[in-house]
Amino acid sequence: MKIMAINGSPRRAENTARLLHKALEGAASLGAETEYIDLYPLKYKGCLSCFYCKRKDKEHGVCIVKDDLAPVLERAKQADALLFGSPIYFMNLTSGMQTFLERFFFSQYIYSREIPSVLGKTLPSAFLYTMNATEEQATAFHIKENLAAYERAAADILGAKPYLFYEFNTLQFKDYSKYESSIFSEEEKRAYHEKHGAEIAEQAYALGKKLILDAQKL
């Protein structure tokens, strides 16, 4: 079994990355091979709407764009489970993760009612979201509704409903005194993570195990 985690955060060692690594630890505990990808160091662009991936005389499911993302897309198709990680910026996924999903999902879809995906297999997946909003604020701003389109696409293209994992009320800065951030209470945030941090990490660890157990059943 192989699981790939894709980090859609430009911060390569912070909240999203930490939980993705924890999930991979859980997968590795069951003997899975793991791969971790940071998207932001890569040079890549979004879909060019060339429709090469839908040509009748070409191999379906192949994105023709040749850039740093191309080999990642091919390895993602070969994985047994996928974990998409992104912080929430302006109530949605980061631009880096949206671009990755655009290229990955669209290339597997060929405008056919009979064949919703050309991937050729079921691929268990999960979306891991981190955000500085509290759970109550996320509800008020309809963040979960904003993310639903990507989750539906994952279910259709990958063949199984994805798991959803949320970390709320994240710490943005190591030193809040350096930044204009009066709408946040550093004291309350640190107290929240002292109380819930270990539990959140354990849940991420368990998520990695769930994905591998699901993949083993296929």
Disulfide bonds with the S-S distance in Angstrom:
none
